Amino acid sequence: MALVPSYLRQLLKDHHSDRAVRSQYTAMLTAPRIRTEISENFFSWAAPYLWNNLPTSVRDIKSLEVFKRTIKTHLSLHYLCN
């Protein structure tokens, strides 16, 4: 998440857990609780939801160029072909 611009980064919260689980080793985000269906369209909820549903292999990419290429492939295979 180091490559995220600061103006977007301040809208996102890292997920922290007190329990030892496998997910603690991956970059997860916490989505705020929502009270209305329209809140699902807000960036602060949608971004963590989409990010956390990416495979770990995509989330853990360190290079921006490789991430862009990989995310385009992932999205086209999983969302455009269905």
N, C-alpha and C positions, 0 to 999 in steps of 0.2 A: 504493500500500500504506500510505499515511499514515493511512488511515481504520481500519486494523486495530487492535483493542485490544492493549495492550502484552502482556497475558498470552498472547495467541495469537501475536503478532509474534515473541516470543522462541523460539517453536517452529519458525519459518520462516527460511530462509536465502536471500538474494538470489543470483541466478546471476551470476557474474562470469566473463568470458572475456578472455583475452589477445589473442585474434584479433579482427580487425575483421569483424563479420558484421552482417547486418540485424537479427538478434534482440537485439543489444546496445542497441537504441533502445527496446525494449519491456520492460515489467516482468515478468521471468521469475523463477521460484523454482527452487532446487535441491532435488530429492528425495533423501533419503538412500538408500544402497544397501540393498536388502532381501535377507534370506537365507531367509525362509520366506514361504509364500503368505499366512499370516495377517497378516504385516506390511503387506500392501496395505490393510488396514483401519485402520491407524494414521493419525491426523491428520497427523503429520509427513511421511508419504509421500503420502497421498491428496490433501491440500490442494494441494501443488505440482503434482501430476499433473493435477488438474482445472483449476487456475488456468492452467497452461501450455497446456492444450488449448483454452482459450477463444480466440475470435478477438481479434486485437489491438484492434479497435474497441471491444470490451467491456472488455478489461483497462485500456485507457487512459482510461476515463471518470473524471473528477475529482469529480463530484457523487454523493454517496451515494444520494440519491433517484433520480437518473437511472440509476445503476448497478443499484439494486434493480429498477426497472421493466424495464430492458433484460435483466438476467440471467433474470428470470422468463419473459420472452418467448423468449429464446434456449433455455432449458432445456425449455420446453413444446414448442417447435417441433422440437427435435432429439432429445429423449429420451422425451417422453410420447406423441408421435404415431407412433412406430415400432412 
